[in-house]
């Protein structure tokens, strides 16, 4: 092992491991050799060149005396740990294969790689300490001061990593805590949904309730799927109808109405008896590009080479500090969640009648597919922001009114949600997804309507059967 670091092979092995991880990725736009996009191929060439450079440097070090635990040796060991951590995280979750694109070398959300990355940072700091000790003259004092600050930050980084990974909880998109929660709790079935495996043909007499949607139906942030809207509604439905009900779920975070139609069509072979679309006020976002450029609003997103982005993607400590600063800057109240779903104002589709009508036609198609499959169908719009009143309530009621004008089976939750204290029904002050209590409230608010609609549908089928 000592000879490995004497030849500076640690950095070579580290780069090769990263190179192999990136090479294992398969791009959607595979224009190079049918495997990678041009940008990915360019990155591979750069990594290969760096590996060749380190290989030549190692060859030239043959026969040189060892410098012991000098800065070069410590840095070499750090490079090896980074490469091992990167490859480990890529195997753990293929979505991490290309995190180097964001200059993300220390941002794994798998526990062991995250620990190895912290050790690599500690070795880099140790290399700096050895270098500072060897300094002479007036530069030694400032160097020691900087290393002391870096040591404090490194300790904070270690605490932030241990705390985040030991108790992961979503705090908004793109955060280590959110990714760690998804890794631990959001397990998908063979269809790509957060659900158990279901046989296409029923094994018993249980009825089937299918809930379709995005992150709300997915139960984002709710660790036990039994506490989601669909599972709670199926349980209540069994009590009301006296028949067993099986809960099916077809949802994914970020899915919009057109994706919901695809999910429903994918699930029709399972013959659901009831289909509920858990609607969220960003399901219309697929029409946002149809807005006039003058009214389209976009949030500022720093580029991947921006210093804030680099720190954000590599440091747990920076993320925890950043989201707290962001929370205060948005609201001035540390107890108020900063995230909401859907947008208000003239720059968004809900304010444009033509786009809203097109959206209603897509929702009508969803209902049509469900009913053609023999299921009773309903749309349940869920928006915890209605408790804030004002434009949020106005948007909700306008949506419900327009849906009813188009003959859609929409079930209004605004009365139940308006009387809530929003902070009690969201995951935490950084993530405004509903918690289990909110799903329980929504399920109880619609159960009478769903059970009644189901009984009427069964009565109608009985009359038809008798007539035949």
For each residue, the residues with C-beta under 8 A, 3 or more apart:
1: 4 5
2: 5 6 66
3: 6 7
4: 1 7 9 10
5: 1 2 8 9 10 73 76 77
6: 2 3 61 64 66 73
7: 3 4 58 61 62
8: 5 11 12 54 57 58 61 72 76
9: 4 5 12 13 58 76
10: 4 5 13 14 76 77 78 79 80
11: 8 14 15 54 75 76 79 80
12: 8 9 15 16 51 54 55 58
13: 9 10 16 17 79 80 83
14: 10 11 17 18 79 80 81 82 83 84 86
15: 11 12 18 19 47 50 51 54 79 83
16: 12 13 19 20 51 83
17: 13 14 20 21 83 84 86 87
18: 14 15 21 22 47 82 83 86 87 100
19: 15 16 22 23 44 47 48 51
20: 16 17 23 24 87
21: 17 18 24 25 86 87 90 97
22: 18 19 25 40 43 44 47 97 98 100
23: 19 20 36 44
24: 20 21 90 94 97
25: 21 22 36 40 94 97 98
26: 30 35 36
27: 30 35 36 37 40
28: 37
29: 37
30: 26 27 33 34 35 36 37
31: 36 37 38
32: 35 36 37 38 40 41
33: 30 36 41
34: 30
35: 26 27 30 32
36: 23 25 26 27 30 31 32 33 40 41 44
37: 27 28 29 30 31 32 40 41
38: 31 32 41 42
39: 42 43 101
40: 22 25 27 32 36 37 43 44 98
41: 32 33 36 37 38 44 45
42: 38 39 45 46
43: 22 39 40 46 47 100 101
44: 19 22 23 36 40 41 47 48
45: 41 42 48 49
46: 42 43 49 50
47: 15 18 19 22 43 44 50 51
48: 19 44 45 51 52
49: 45 46 52 53
50: 15 46 47 53 54
51: 12 15 16 19 47 48 54 55
52: 48 49 55 56
53: 49 50 56 57
54: 8 11 12 15 50 51 57 58
55: 12 51 52 58 59
56: 52 53 59 60
57: 8 53 54 60 61
58: 7 8 9 12 54 55 61
59: 55 56 62
60: 56 57
61: 6 7 8 57 58 64
62: 7 59
63:
64: 6 61
65:
66: 2 6 73
67: 70 72 73
68: 73
69: 73 74 130
70: 67 73 74 127 130
71: 74 75 127 128 130 131
72: 8 67 75 76 127
73: 5 6 66 67 68 69 70 76 77
74: 69 70 71 77 78 123 124 126 127 130
75: 11 71 72 78 79 123 124 127
76: 5 8 9 10 11 72 73 79 80
77: 5 10 73 74 80 81 123
78: 10 74 75 81 82 119 120 121 123 124 127
79: 10 11 13 14 15 75 76 82 83 120
80: 10 11 13 14 76 77 83 84
81: 14 77 78 84 85 116 117 119 120 123
82: 14 18 78 79 85 86 105 106 116 117 120
83: 13 14 15 16 17 18 79 80 86 87
84: 14 17 80 81 87 88 113 116
85: 81 82 88 89 108 112 113 114 116 117 120
86: 14 17 18 21 82 83 89 90 96 99 100 105 108 113
87: 17 18 20 21 83 84 90 91
88: 84 85 91 92 108 110 112 113 116
89: 85 86 92 93 96 99 108 109 110 113
90: 21 24 86 87 93 94 96 97
91: 87 88
92: 88 89 96 108 110 113 183
93: 89 90 96 109 110 183
94: 24 25 90 97
95:
96: 86 89 90 92 93 99 108 109 110
97: 21 22 24 25 90 94
98: 22 25 40 101
99: 86 89 96 102 104 107 313
100: 18 22 43 86 103 104 105
101: 39 43 98 104 304
102: 99 107 304 309 310 313
103: 100 304 305 309 310 313 314
104: 99 100 101 107 313 314
105: 82 86 100 117 314
106: 82 117 118 120 121 314 315
107: 99 102 104 117 176 313 314 315
108: 85 86 88 89 92 96 113 114 117
109: 89 93 96 114 165 176 179 180 183
110: 88 89 92 93 96 113 114 183
111: 114 115 165
112: 85 88 115 116
113: 84 85 86 88 89 92 108 110 116 117
114: 85 108 109 110 111 117 118 161 165 176 316
115: 111 112 118 119 161
116: 81 82 84 85 88 112 113 119 120
117: 81 82 85 105 106 107 108 113 114 120 121
118: 106 114 115 121 122 154 157 158 161
119: 78 81 115 116 122 123
120: 78 79 81 82 85 106 116 117 123 124
121: 78 106 117 118 124 125 154 157
122: 118 119 125 126 154
123: 74 75 77 78 81 119 120 126 127
124: 74 75 78 120 121 127 128
125: 121 122 128 129 147 150 151 154
126: 74 122 123 129 130
127: 70 71 72 74 75 78 123 124 130 131
128: 71 124 125 131 132 143 147 150
129: 125 126 132 133 147
130: 69 70 71 74 126 127 133 134
131: 71 127 128 134 135 143
132: 128 129 135 140 143 144 147
133: 129 130
134: 130 131
135: 131 132 139 140 143
136: 139 140
137: 140
138: 141 142
139: 135 136 142 143
140: 132 135 136 137 143 144
141: 138 144 145
142: 138 139 145 146
143: 128 131 132 135 139 140 146 147
144: 132 140 141 147 148
145: 141 142 148 149
146: 142 143 149 150
147: 125 128 129 132 143 144 150 151
148: 144 145 151 152
149: 145 146 152 153
150: 125 128 146 147 153 154
151: 125 147 148 154 155
152: 148 149 155 156
153: 149 150 156 157 317
154: 118 121 122 125 150 151 157 158
155: 151 152 158 159
156: 152 153 159 160 317
157: 118 121 153 154 160 161 315 316 317
158: 118 154 155 161 162
159: 155 156 162 163 317
160: 156 157 163 164 315 316 317 319 320
161: 114 115 118 157 158 164 165 176 316
162: 158 159 165 166
163: 159 160 166 167
164: 160 161 167 168 176 177 180 316 320
165: 109 111 114 161 162 168 176 180
166: 162 163
167: 163 164
168: 164 165 177 178 180 181 183 184 185
169: 177 181 221 427 428 431
170: 175 177 178 181 182 220 221 427 428 430 431 433
171: 175 177 178 323 428 430 431
172: 175 178 323 338 339 430 431
173: 178
174: 178 312
175: 170 171 172 178 179 319 323
176: 107 109 114 161 164 165 179 180 316 319
177: 164 168 169 170 171 180 181 319
178: 168 170 171 172 173 174 175 181 182 431
179: 109 175 176 182 183
180: 109 164 165 168 176 177 183 184
181: 168 169 170 177 178 184 185 186 221 223
182: 170 178 179 185 186
183: 92 93 109 110 168 179 180 186
184: 168 180 181 223
185: 168 181 182 223
186: 181 182 183 194 218 220
187: 194
188: 191 192 193 194 195
189: 192 193 194 195 196 197
190: 197
191: 188 195 250 266
192: 188 189 252
193: 188 189 249 250 251 252 263
194: 186 187 188 189 218 219 225 249 251
195: 188 189 191 198 225 248 249 250
196: 189
197: 189 190
198: 195 246 248 270
199: 202 203
200: 269 270
201:
202: 199 205 206 208 246 271
203: 199
204: 244
205: 202 243 244
206: 202 243 244 245 246
207: 237 241 243 244 245 246 273 274
208: 202 245 246 248 270 271 272 273 274
209: 230 233 234 237 245 246 247 248 272 273 274 275 276
210: 230 248 249 250 264 267 270 272 274 275 276 375
211: 217 228 229 230 233 247 248 249 250 251 275 276 277 278
212: 217 250 251 260 263 264 267 275 276 277 278 366
213: 216 217 218 251 255 260 277 278 279 280
214: 217 218 251 252 253 254 255 256 260 280 282 283
215: 218 220 251 252 253 254 280 433
216: 213 219 220 229 251 278 280 341 382 433 434
217: 211 212 213 214 228 229 230 249 250 251 278
218: 186 194 213 214 215 228 249 251 252 253
219: 194 216 222 225 227 228 229 439
220: 170 186 215 216 253 427 433
221: 169 170 181 427 431 433 435
222: 219 225 227 228 427 434 435 436 439
223: 181 184 185
224: 227 436
225: 194 195 219 222 228 231 249
226: 231 232
227: 219 222 224 231 232 436 439 440
228: 211 217 218 219 222 225 231 232 249 436 439
229: 211 216 217 219 232 233 278 382 434 439 442 443
230: 209 210 211 217 233 234 247 248 249 276 278
231: 225 226 227 228 234 235 247
232: 226 227 228 229 235 236 439 440 443
233: 209 211 229 230 236 237 247 276 443 446 447 450
234: 209 230 231 237 238 245 246 247
235: 231 232 238 239 245
236: 232 233 239 240 443 444 447
237: 207 209 233 234 240 241 245 274 447 450 451 454
238: 234 235 241 242 243 244 245
239: 235 236 242
240: 236 237 447 448 451
241: 207 237 238 245 451 454 455
242: 238 239
243: 205 206 207 238
244: 204 205 206 207 238
245: 206 207 208 209 234 235 237 238 241
246: 198 202 206 207 208 209 234
247: 209 211 230 231 233 234
248: 195 198 208 209 210 211 230 267 270 272
249: 193 194 195 210 211 217 218 225 228 230
250: 191 193 195 210 211 212 217 263 264 266 267
251: 193 194 211 212 213 214 215 216 217 218 255 263 278
252: 192 193 214 215 218 255 259 263
253: 214 215 218 220
254: 214 215
255: 213 214 251 252 259 260 263 283
256: 214 259 260 282 283 284 285 286
257: 260 261 283 284 286 359 362 363 366
258: 261 262 286 362
259: 252 255 256 262 263
260: 212 213 214 255 256 257 263 264 277 283 366
261: 257 258 264 265 362 365 366 369
262: 258 259 265 266
263: 193 212 250 251 252 255 259 260 266 267
264: 210 212 250 260 261 267 268 275 366 369 370 373
265: 261 262 268 369
266: 191 250 262 263
267: 210 212 248 250 263 264 270 272
268: 264 265 271 272 369 373
269: 200
270: 198 200 208 210 248 267
271: 202 208 268 373 374
272: 208 209 210 248 267 268 275 370 373 375
273: 207 208 209 374 375 376 454
274: 207 208 209 210 237 375 376 377 378 450 454
275: 209 210 211 212 264 272 370 373 375 376 377 378
276: 209 210 211 212 230 233 377 378 379 380 446 450
277: 211 212 213 260 363 366 377 378 379 380
278: 211 212 213 216 217 229 230 251 380 382 442
279: 213 283 379 380 381 382 410
280: 213 214 215 216 283 341 342 381 382 383
281: 284 341 342 350 381 383 395 396 399
282: 214 256 285 341 342 343
283: 214 255 256 257 260 279 280 359
284: 256 257 281 287 288 342 349 350 355 356 359
285: 256 282 288 349
286: 256 257 258
287: 284 290 291 349 355 358 359
288: 284 285 291 296 348 349
289:
290: 287 349 355
291: 287 288 295 296 347 348 349 352 355
292: 295 296
293: 296
294:
295: 291 292 346 347
296: 288 291 292 293 347
297: 343 345 347 348
298: 301
299:
300:
301: 298
302: 306 308 309
303: 306 309
304: 101 102 103 309 310
305: 103 309 310
306: 302 303 309 310
307: 310 311
308: 302 311 312 322
309: 102 103 302 303 304 305 306 312 313
310: 102 103 304 305 306 307 313 314
311: 307 308 314 315 318
312: 174 308 309 315 318 319 322
313: 99 102 103 104 107 309 310
314: 103 104 105 106 107 310 311 318
315: 106 107 157 160 311 312 318 319
316: 114 157 160 161 164 176 319 320
317: 153 156 157 159 160 320 321
318: 311 312 314 315 321 322
319: 160 175 176 177 312 315 316 322 323
320: 160 164 316 317 323 324
321: 317 318 324 325
322: 308 312 318 319 325 326
323: 171 172 175 319 320 326 327 430
324: 320 321 327 328 334
325: 321 322 328 329
326: 322 323 329 330 338
327: 323 324 330 331 334 336 338 429 430
328: 324 325 331 332 333 334
329: 325 326
330: 326 327 338
331: 327 328 336 338
332: 328
333: 328 336
334: 324 327 328 429
335: 423 429
336: 327 331 333 423 429
337: 340 422 423 426 428 429 430 431 432
338: 172 326 327 330 331 429 430 432
339: 172 430 431 432 433
340: 337 385 432
341: 216 280 281 282 383 385 432
342: 280 281 282 284 348 350 383 385 395
343: 282 297 347 348 350
344: 348 350 391 392 395
345: 297 348 351
346: 295 351
347: 291 295 296 297 343 351
348: 288 291 297 342 343 344 345 351
349: 284 285 287 288 290 291 352 355 356 359
350: 281 284 342 343 344 355 356 395 398 399
351: 345 346 347 348
352: 291 349 355 356
353: 356 357
354: 357 358
355: 284 287 290 291 349 350 352 358 359
356: 284 349 350 352 353 359 360 399 402
357: 353 354 360 361 402 406
358: 287 354 355 361 362
359: 257 283 284 287 349 355 356 362 363
360: 356 357 363 364 402 403 406 408
361: 357 358 364 365 406
362: 257 258 261 358 359 365 366
363: 257 277 359 360 366 367 379 403 406 408
364: 360 361 367 368 406 407 408
365: 261 361 362 368 369
366: 212 257 260 261 264 277 362 363 369 370 377 379
367: 363 364 370 371 377 379 408 409
368: 364 365 371 372
369: 261 264 265 268 365 366 372 373
370: 264 272 275 366 367 373 375 376 377
371: 367 368 374 375 376 377
372: 368 369
373: 264 268 271 272 275 369 370
374: 271 273 371
375: 210 272 273 274 275 370 371
376: 273 274 275 370 371 450 453 454 457
377: 274 275 276 277 366 367 370 371 409
378: 274 275 276 277 409 410 411 446 449 450 453
379: 276 277 279 363 366 367 403 408 409 410 411
380: 276 277 278 279 410 411 413 442 446
381: 279 280 281 396 399 400 410 412 413
382: 216 229 278 279 280 413 417 434 438 442
383: 280 281 341 342 386 392 395 396 413 417
384: 387 417 420 422 425 426 432 434 438
385: 340 341 342 388 392 422 432
386: 383 389 392 393 396 413 414 417 418
387: 384 417 418 419 420 421 422
388: 385 392 393 422
389: 386 392 393 418
390: 393 394
391: 344 394 395
392: 344 383 385 386 388 389 395 396
393: 386 388 389 390 396 397 414 418
394: 390 391 397 398
395: 281 342 344 350 383 391 392 398 399
396: 281 381 383 386 392 393 399 400 414
397: 393 394 400 401 414
398: 350 394 395 401 402
399: 281 350 356 381 395 396 402 403 410
400: 381 396 397 403 404 410 412 414
401: 397 398 404 405
402: 356 357 360 398 399 405 406
403: 360 363 379 399 400 406 408 410
404: 400 401 407 408 410
405: 401 402
406: 357 360 361 363 364 402 403
407: 364 404
408: 360 363 364 367 379 403 404
409: 367 377 378 379 453
410: 279 378 379 380 381 399 400 403 404
411: 378 379 380 445 446 449
412: 381 400 415
413: 380 381 382 383 386 416 417 442 445 446
414: 386 393 396 397 400 417 418
415: 412 418 419
416: 413 419 420 441 442 445
417: 382 383 384 386 387 413 414 420 441
418: 386 387 389 393 414 415
419: 387 415 416
420: 384 387 416 417 424 425 438 441
421: 387 424 425
422: 337 384 385 387 388 425 426
423: 335 336 337 426 429
424: 420 421 437
425: 384 420 421 422 434 435 437 438 441
426: 337 384 422 423 429 431 432 433 434 435 438
427: 169 170 220 221 222 431 432 433 434 435
428: 169 170 171 337 431
429: 327 334 335 336 337 338 423 426
430: 170 171 172 323 327 337 338 339
431: 169 170 171 172 178 221 337 339 426 427 428
432: 337 338 339 340 341 384 385 426 427
433: 170 215 216 220 221 339 426 427
434: 216 222 229 382 384 425 426 427 438 439 442
435: 221 222 425 426 427 438 439
436: 222 224 227 228 439 440
437: 424 425 440 441
438: 382 384 420 425 426 434 435 441 442
439: 219 222 227 228 229 232 434 435 436 442 443
440: 227 232 436 437 443 444
441: 416 417 420 425 437 438 444 445
442: 229 278 380 382 413 416 434 438 439 445 446
443: 229 232 233 236 439 440 446 447
444: 236 440 441 447
445: 411 413 416 441 442
446: 233 276 378 380 411 413 442 443 449 450
447: 233 236 237 240 443 444 450 451
448: 240 451 452
449: 378 411 446 452 453
450: 233 237 274 276 376 378 446 447 453 454
451: 237 240 241 447 448 454 455
452: 448 449 455 456
453: 376 378 409 449 450 456 457
454: 237 241 273 274 376 450 451 457 458
455: 241 451 452 458 459
456: 452 453 459 460
457: 376 453 454 460 461
458: 454 455 461 462
459: 455 456 462 463
460: 456 457 463 464
461: 457 458 464 465
462: 458 459 465 466
463: 459 460 466 467
464: 460 461 467 468
465: 461 462 468
466: 462 463
467: 463 464
468: 464 465
